[in-house]
Amino acid sequence: MPRVSVLMSVLNGEAFLRPAVDSVLGQTFRDFEFIVIDNASTDGTAAILDSYLDERMVRLRNDEVRSLTQSLNRGLAVARGEFVARQDADDVLRPSRLARQVEYLESHPDVLLAATHVRFIDQHDKVIGDFKPGTDPADLYEKLAYSNPFYHSTIMFRRAAIDALGGYDTRFAFAQDLALWLKLARRGRLGMVEEVLVDVREHTGRATYHPAIAQIRHRESITIFETAQLLPGLSRRARRLGRDNLARLHCLLAGALLASGEVAPALLELARGLYLAPLFCLRRALAGRYRTVLPARSGPAE
């Protein structure tokens, strides 16, 4: 029985798939299975996966394109590891990633999930930034009220804890990760390994700018952060920042609605944002930040 199950879903990811797969198979920690769900790809993804003969790889293929949430739940259903690590199909793991996270979870038995710091690279492997949230579990818990400090492609969680929750929430096609973190945060502590152990690749193939997709993403985020406001024990500061974030999301949704010509619903969303945080919305408007800005983390690579 493998100690770790590495879980990846890929949709038409041939451009960056090989370095992603190589970075998993090249881990210093060897006791893992690598579950890859080919989400009905039509490019060279299948051929690339066929070229690997490593017995640790478990291949699944969807007969039609499904949401990332559905694909991940399919992978979880066959996972056998005590721990499950997520990996996106265009990101690159440092060789010690699995080893460091297993070590962290073993030494922190009350922690249900451990993420890592992130370095961002572009399509040419050029470093373009990083993401280094704090490591104090109490501070990370507070951050969940208004942000997502746990990058999906860096996390490792205890499979038993996720199984008890029924896996990823299928109501969410894009924000399934944060929805899951909030449920876990009510059951135990969430931790962070203070090392950059994943290179996250940002490129135009990952972004979907269609206004209809933007609306779905923003509505999901609003629903989830409304739930985050109900986390027990939050400080007044965290709740205030949460309201500011909800106001921002309502403004972003308004921008996406305006881009689709839906003026009346857009005005309603602006009104909701103003009600939640009038001064915040005013400062945003004065700064010209009223248009929709989509997260970079979407698209075919999953």
N, C-alpha and C positions, 0 to 999 in steps of 0.2 A: 504494500500500500504506500503510495508516494506521500511525502510529508506536505508538499505544496502542489496546488493546481494553479497553473498560470492560464489565464482566460483572455482570449483575444477574439474579436469579431472583425471581419474585413469585408468591405464591399468595394470592388474595383480599385484595389490598393496596390497595383503592380509597381507603381513608381518608387515606393519607399518600403515595400514589404520585405525584401531580402535583408537589408540591414536590421530591421526590426526583429525578424525571426532569428538571425544570427546572434543578436544580442541576448536573446533568451537562451538559446542553446549553448552559448558561451559562458553561462553563469558559473562562478566558483562553487556555488551550492548546487549539488547534482541531484538531490533526491526530490524530483518534481515530475509532474506530467504537464504537457503543454497542449491545452485544448484550443483548437482553432476552428471557429465557425465561419465558413465561407458563405457570405450572405447573398447567394445567387449571383456572384460576380460574372460579368460577361467579358472581362478583359483577360489578361494573362495571369491573373491571380492563381487559378487552379494549377497551371503549369509550373509556376514557381513553387507552390506547395508540394507538387508531385516530385520535385527534384530533391526533396529531403527524405532521407531514409531513416532518420533518427527514431528509434522505437519509443521514445518518450512522447512523441507527437500523437495526438488524438484528433482525427479529422472528422468534422461534421460539415454538412452542406444543406442550406435551406433550399427548398424547391422554388421559392419565390422570395423577393426582397421583403424582409421584416424589419421592424424597428430594432434599434440597438438593444432596447430593453428586452424584447422578446428573444433576441439572439443570446444575450447574456444569461437569461433564465434557462435557455436550452442547455447552455454550457454548464451552468450550476447543477442542473439535474443529473449530469453524468460525472461531475467532479468528485474525486475520492480523497483529496488532501485535507489534512487538518486545517491548513491555511489556504486561502485563495488570493492570488495576486492578479491585479488587472494590468493589461498591457494593450495599448493602442497600436494599430497596424502601421503607423509611420513614426512612432517614437523609438528611442534607442535607450536600452538599459545599461547602466554601468555594471561591470562584471560582478561586483560585490552586492548588488541590490538585494537579491533574495536572501543572501546570508545575513545581511545587516538587519533586515526586517524580521526574519525568524528569530534572530538573537534578541531583538527588542521585545517581541511579543512573549518570548520565553521568560524574559526577565521582568515583564510587567503583566502578570496574570490577570489583572483587573482591566486591562486595555483590550477592547474588542476590535479595534482597527488602528493600523499604523500607516501613515503616509510618509512622504519624503519631500525634501526640497527639490526644486525644478530648475533646470537651465533651458532656455528657449533657443532653438536653432531654426534657420530658414531652410529652404529647399537645397541650398548649396552647403549645408552644415556650418554656416557662419553663425556665431553666437550673437543673439540679438537681445538678450535680457535674462532675467531670472525671477524666481518666485520663492521667497524664503519667509514663510509665516513663523510665528513663535512656536515654541515647543512645550509650553506649560499647558497641560490638559484643561485647566480651569479657564485660561485665556482663550484657548481654541473653542471651548464650549460657548463662551460669550460671543466669539466671532460668528458662530453659526446663526445668530440673530439677524445678521445683516450682510453676510458674505459666505463664500465657500472656501475655507482654508485648506481643504483636502482635494488635491488634484486627482481626478479619477484614475489617470494612467499611472499613479504612483502608489495606490493603496494596496495593502494586504490586510485581509480580515479573517476572523475565525469563522470557518464555514458553518459550525453549529449555530452561531448567533444569527447568521443570515438565513439559514434554513428555518429557524424558529419564527422568523418574520415573513416567511413565504417568498423570499428572494426580492428582486427589484419590483417596484410598484408599476404595473403595466398601464396605469393611468397616465404615466409620464413618458413621452417619447424622447425627450431631450434632457430633462432635469432629473432623470431617475437616480443619479448619484446622490445629489443633495437630499432628495426625499428619503433615501435610505440612511444617510448619515444622521438625519434628525431622529429617525426611529431608534437607531443604535444609541444615540446620545441619551435617550431616556432609560437605557438598560445598563450602560456602563461607560467607561471613559474612552475617549478617542485620543490617540497619541501621534507624535511626529518624530521621525528620525532626523536629527539635525545634520543632514548631509545631502548634497546634490547627487541623487542616484538615478535620475531619469533625464534624458534630453528630450524635450517635447518639441516636435517639429511644427512650426507655423508656416503655412503656405496657402496660396489662393485656392487650391483644390479642396481645402478643408472648410471653406466658408460658403454658406448659402445665403444669398442676399434677397431672395424673393420675399416681398412683404407678407405674404400669407404664412410663410415659415416663421418670420419674425413674430407675427401675432401669436402663433402657437407657443413659441419659446417664452415670450413675455407673460402670457397667461399662465403657463406652467410655473414660472418663477414667482409670480404674484401669489398663486395658491400656496406654494411651498413656504414662502417667507411670511405669509399670514399665519401658517402653522408654527413657524419658528418663533413668532411673538408669544406663543403659548408655552414655550419651554420654561420649566420651573426654575426659580432661583436666579433669573437674569437680573443684572444691575439696571438702574435707571438709564445709564449711558447706553448700554446695549439695546435697550428697548427704543430709545430715541433714535439711535443710528438705524435700527430696524425700520422705524417709520420713515426716515429719510430715504432708505433704500426702496421701500415700497412706493413712495412718491415718485422716485426716479423711474421705477419699472412702469408705473402708470403713464408717466410722460413718454417713455419709450414705446409703449403700446399705442399711445395716441399718435406718435409719429408714424408707426407702421400702418395704422388705420388711415391716416391722412394720405399716405403713399398709395393706398388702394382706393382713394376717393370716398372713404366712409367718414364724412365730416361730423355727423351727429354723434356716432359712437366715440369718435376721437375727442370731441368736446366733453363728453361724459367722463372719459378717462382722465383728461386734464383736470376736471373738477374734482375727481377723486384724489388725484395727486395733491392738489391745492388744499383739500380738506385735511389730508394727513400731515403735510409739512409745508405750509404756505411760504415761509421765508426761504426754505431750501429750494422750492420750485421757482421762486422769484430770482434767486441767485443763478439758478441754472438757465432761466430764460435770458437774463442779462448777459450771460456768458455765451449765449447762442447754442446751448446744448439741449435743444428740444427735439432734434431729429433722432430717428432710430439708429442705434449702433448695435449691430449683431455681435454676439460672442464669436471668436474665431474658431471655437471648438465644435464644428459640425461638418457634415459632408461625408463623402464616400469612404474615407479611410476608417471612420468610426473609432 
